[in-house]
Amino acid sequence: MLMVLSYMMGVVIGGVFFVSWWEVVFLYFLGVFGFVFYSYGWGGMYWAFSFGLGLDLLGWGLVVLTFWVGAVVFMVGVRAGDVAYSFMVSILVYFLSVSFLTTSYIWFYLFFESSLIPIVLLVFGWGYQPERLEAGYYLMFYTLFGSLPLLLSYLFVWFSHSSFMYGVIWWYGGSFWFLFSILAFLVKMPMFLTHLWLPRAHVEAPVGGSMFLAGVLLKLGGYGIFRIYYFFTSLACCGLSVITISVVGAVIVSFLCLRQYDIKSLVAYSSVAHMGLVLGGIFSGGSWGWGGAMVLMLGHGLCSSGLFFLSGVVYDRMGSRSIYLGRGLALVLPGLSLWWILLSAGNMAAPPTINLMGEVMLLVALYGWCSYVLFILVIVSFFGAAYTLYLYAISQHGGFNYFFGFSGDSVREHASLFFHWAPVNFLVLSGDMFYSWF
């Protein structure tokens, strides 16, 4: 595992002192394929364990997702000479990767909080509007509000067990400490009622920041809940409240998506709805719920990151992210219109994407948990398709409002969108592997 850390530090250094963007992208994709081939023949809970680091399939998938999104961000968002921006992206990849690699709760907490620093600086330094300061404060204080109880919970665990290692601690805590331990993760995902920072942060963040927020940072909350699941025997009685708020909140947020006029805001609210289903699957406690949550986290991370990148492309061309002002884009950018419909199909969980597999697994898990929730889940699924088609139809069809010339699509843009779309459609062929880590 020290070899893995050394390679990631080399990627950070290369991201700062890069000569051309393709060299850093090559380093990131080399890390992805290194993880894939290194895991060949894995057969235990932790196929590598040393220096307080370890990896199972859950952490492995999220580390690969982090490197994959980092490569795409460098491909399209980092300009030569912008050393500060490239350093922020590289150090964010490093913090997120170590968060998924560590096997200690306290080290996870340290890197979990450290990832907040570069993303806030990205919002402050490279955001679009003066409101980025308010959005950054929302992001920072919401996260810190939930993180202090988490630190107190970990300190209580240390005084009780003298250990922070995963799988060693078995804590018979009550609902009070359960809430303390998961609050930070519910804010990070975010769960409905703790989601107000997300649309503001997405709207004001640069394209690379939005891609990391949607692609990886939201999954950090789900990963933390998976790891803390074994803490409590009282999880079943407390999970009822979390599932109820998440599923009902997904319905409310789906209605809110239908009245958004900002592309980024609509995609951000759709992320809240999807994470509501993921939370429901995790707290259902079954293998279908856990597998579906993992699959949907990976699929949503790629699809939503691609949609945020497309919204950034629209803003670069038009100077606006309004769905109504930018309609008719298929007339002038037909190549990008193809990617709009392909990524929108993933966002609405259309076949053959892994999003469909994840949503079906979550529907089965939640129906098995409580049959009365089926009607609500059907509404969430239906309106998920409704607001995605609303986004695509209005932005791509109709009369074009702008009559001045602007640059067309580039090879780098098409390549980055392909790297978003391809894993979503081909990972469905290996759907059985998502069960091997239970």
N, C-alpha and C positions, 0 to 999 in steps of 0.2 A: 504493500500500500504506500510505502514511502516513495516508490517509483512513480506511482500515480500522482502524489503531491508534487514531486519534482517536475513532472511533465506539465502539470497545471500552472506551476509557477513560471516555467519557461514560456507557456502560452501568454501569461500576463506580461512578461518582459517583451515578448515578441509583439504583443498588441500595442505597446507604447512606442517601441523603436522600429515599427514596421516600415518597409520601403514601399511596398505596394499592397493593396488590399487583398489580392488573391493569395499572397503568401500566408497571411494570418488566417484566412478562410481555410487554406489547406491544412494548417496546424489544427484548427478546430475539427475539421472532418476526419483528420488522422486520429484525433482523440476519440471520436465517435466509433470509428472502425476498430481502434485498439480495444475499446471496452467491449465491443461486440465479439471480437475473436478471443479476447482474454476470458470471456465468460463461457466459452465453448467447453462443454463437459462439466459444467457446474452441477453439483448434486447435493448441496447442503444449505442450511439456513444462511450461513455466511461462507461464501467460497473463498474469501480472503479476509484475514483478521490479523492485524498487527498495528502497533503504535496507536492503539485506541481507535482504529478505523476498521470498518467492515462493510460488507455490502450483501444485500439480498436482492431479489428481483425487483421489489418496489423501489429501493434506492437506485438500483442499476438503471431502471427505466427513466427515472427522473434526472439522473446525471446525464444520460444520453440526450434527453430532451433539452437540458441546459446547454450542452455543447452544440446541439443542432440549432437551437434558436440563436445562440451567440454567433455561430458562423453566418447565419442569414442576416443578423443585425450588422455585422461587420461588412457583409457583402453590399448592403444598400445604404447603411446609415452613417458610416465612418468615412470622412474625407481625409485625404492625405494632408498631413500637417496639423491636424486637430488632435494634438497629443493628449490634451485633458479629457476630451470625450472618449477617445480610445482607451485611456487608462480607466475611466469610470466603467466602461463596458467590460473590460477585462477583469477588473477586480470584483465586479458584481458576479461574473461567471465563477470566479474562484470561490467567493463566499458561499454561493448557492451550492456549488459542487461539494465543498467540505461539509455543508449542512446535511447533505444526503449521504455522506460517507461516514460520518462519525457514529460511534456506538455508545456515546455518553450523553445523557440528558443535558448536563451543564455545558458541554462543548457545543451541542446542538443549539442551546439557548444563546450562546455567545455569537455564533455565526448567523443564527436566525435574526438577531438584532443588528449584527454588522451589515447585513444585506440592505438594511433600511438606509444606511448612509449614502451609498452611491446612487440609489434610485431617487432619493430626495434631492441630491445635488444635480442629478440629470434634469429633474423638474425645475429646480431653481435656475440653473444655468442655461438650459437649452429649450425651455418652454416657449410657447408661442406668444402668449398675451401677458400683460401685467398681473392678471388673476392667478398666474402660476405660483405666486408667493402664498396666496391663500390656500391653493390646492396642496402645496407642499406642507403647509402647517397642518392641514386636515390629515394628510397621510401620516405625518410624524406623530401627532398627538393621539390619533386613534390607535396607532400601533403601540405607542408607549403606555397608553391607558390599559390595554390588555396585557402588556408584558410584565408589569410590576407584580400582579397577582401570580403570574406564572413563575417568576423568580422566587417569590415567597413559598410557593408550592414545592419547588425543587429543593430549597433549603430545608423545608420540613422533612422531605424525603431523606436528605443527607443525615439529618440528626436522628432519624428513625432507623435507617438501614446502613448508614456509612458507605453508600455506594450510589453511583449514578448510571450504572451499566444497563443497557437494554436487556430484557429477558431475565435479569437477576432479581429485580424488585417486584414484589407482589403486594400491593398496598390495599388494605381493606378500608379505603377512605369513604367518607360520606358525600352527600350531594354538595355540601359547601366547598370542600376541597376539589371536588370534581369540576365545579364551575370555575374555581380559581385556575385550574390546570388547563382548561380548554378555551378560556375566554380569548386569549391572544390568538389562538388558531381560528376561532370563529370570526374575529375581526379581520384576520389576514385573508380568509378565503374569498369574500366575506359572506357571512350569513345575513339574511334579511334583518333589518333593524340596526345592523352594524355596518351597513354598506355605503353610507353617505360619502365617505372619502373616495370611493372608487370612481364614480363618474367624473368628479372634479379632477382627480389625478390623471385619468385617461385623457380628458379633453385638453388639459394644459401641458401634458408631457410631450416630448418629442417622439418621433416615430419609433426610434429604438427603445425608449423608455416604455412606451405603450406595449410594444411587442414583448418585452421582458415581464412587465406587470401581468399581462394576460397569459403569456406562455408558460412562465415558471413561478413567479412570486405567489400567485393565487394557489398553486399546487403545493407550496411550502406549508400552508395551513392544513391542507388535507393530509400531507405526510406527517405533520406533527400529531394530528388526531389519531392516525393509525398507530403511531409509536406509543402514544399515551393510553391507548385502548386497554392495554393489559394492566394498567395501574389499578383499576377500580372494579369491584364486584357490584357496585351500585349503578353501573352504567345503564342497565336495562330500564330502571325506573326513571332515571333522568333523561334518557334518550327520547322518551315520548315527547317532551317539550321541544327538544331540538328538531325532531322530525316534523312536528306540527308547524312550528314557525317556519321551517325551511320550505315545506311543500306549499303551504298557504302563501308564503312570501313569493314563491316562484310564480304563482298565479297573478298576484298583484303586480309584480315586476313585468310580467308578460304584457299586461294591459298598458303599463307605462311605456313599454317599447313602441307600442302602436301610435303614440302621440309625440315621439321624438322627431325633431327635424335636423339634428346634428348626427352625422354618420357615426362619429366616434362615441357619442353618448348612447346611441342605440346599441352598438356592439358591446359597450361596457355594461349596460343594464341586462343585456342577454347573458353576459357572463354570470351575473348574480343569479339568474334563473337556473342556469346549468349547474352552478355550484350548490344551489338548493337541492337539486336531485342527488348530487354527489354526497352531500351531508346526510340525506335520507338513507342512501345506500350504506354508508359507513355505520350509522347508528342502528340500522336494521339488524346488524350482528351476524348475518349469514354469509356463506361463501359467494352466493350470487351477488349480494349487495357489495361485498368487498371487491370482487372481480370487476363488476360493472363500474364501481367508483374509480378504480385504477384505469380502466379502459377509457372512460369518459374524460378523466383528467388529461390523459395523453392526447386524445383526439381534440378536445377543446383547446388545449394549449397550442396546437398547430393551426387549427382553423381560425380561432380568434386572432392569433398573431398575424396570420395572412390577411384577415379583413382589416385589421388596424394598419397594416402596411398599405393596403389599397386605399384606405381613407387618407393616408399621408400622400399618396400619389395624386389623389384628387385635389388635396389642399395645395400641393406644389404647382399644379397646373392652373387651378381656378382662383386660388387665394381665399377659398371658402370651403367649408365642409357641409354646407346646407344641402339636404337631399333635394329640395325643390329648385334651388338656383343652379345646381349642377346636373340637372336631368338631361337625358339624351346623350350620355357619354358613349353609348355604343356606336353613335354615328361618327365619332372622331377618334375613339380608341377601341376599335373592335377586338384587338388582341387582348387587352385587359378586361374587356367585357366577358370573354370566355372564362378568365380566372374568377371573375365575380360570381358567375353562376356555379362554377365548380366548388369554390369555397363556401358559397351560400348553401349548396347542397349538403356539405359537411356540417354546417352550423345548424341546419334543420334536421340532421340525422337521417339523411336519405341514403339508400344503398348505393355502392357497397362499402361505405365508410365505416371505420371502427366506432364512430359516434352512434350509429344505429345499433351495433352490437352492445355498446355500453348502455344505451337507453333501454333496450329490451331487457337486459339483465337487471337494471335498476327497477323497471316496472314490475318484473316478476318478483324481485326481492321485496319491494314495498307492498305488493298485493299479498304476498305470503305473510308479511308482518301484520297487515290489517286490510281486509277486503274493502272496507269503506273508503279507502283512500284512492281507489281505482278511478272514480269519476274525476277527482282533482287532477290526477296524473294525465288523464286523457285531455283535459283542458290545457294543461301545460304543454303537452306535445303538440296539440292543434295550434295553439297560438305561437309556439316556437316556429312552426312553418309559416304562420300568417305574417309575423313581423319580419321574417327573413325575406319572404317574397315581396313584401311591401318595400323593404330596402332596395332589393334588386330591381323591381319593376319601375319604381319612380326614378331611381338614379340613372338607369340605363336607357329607358325609353322616353318618348315624348320629344318635344321640340327643344333644340339646343339653344341656350340663352346667350352664349358668348360668340362673338363674331371675329375676335382677334386671333392671331396665330399663336401657337404654343408648341413646345417640344413634344415629339411623339414618345412612344414607349421604347425602352432600351433593352438590350440583351440581359443586363444584370437584373432588371426588374422581373423579366420573365423567368430567369433562372431561380431567383429567390422564391417566386410564387410556386414554381415547380417543386422546390424543396419543401414548401409547406404542404402541397397537395399530395405528393407521392406517398409519404409514410401513412397518411390518413387512409388511403385506399388499399395499400398493400399489406399493412399490418394485420388486416382482418384474416389473412391467410394463416396467421400464426396465433389465432385467438386462444388456443388451448394453453399456451405458455403462461397466460395471466393467472392460472390457478396454482402454479407450482410453488408459490411462495407462502401459501396459507399455513 
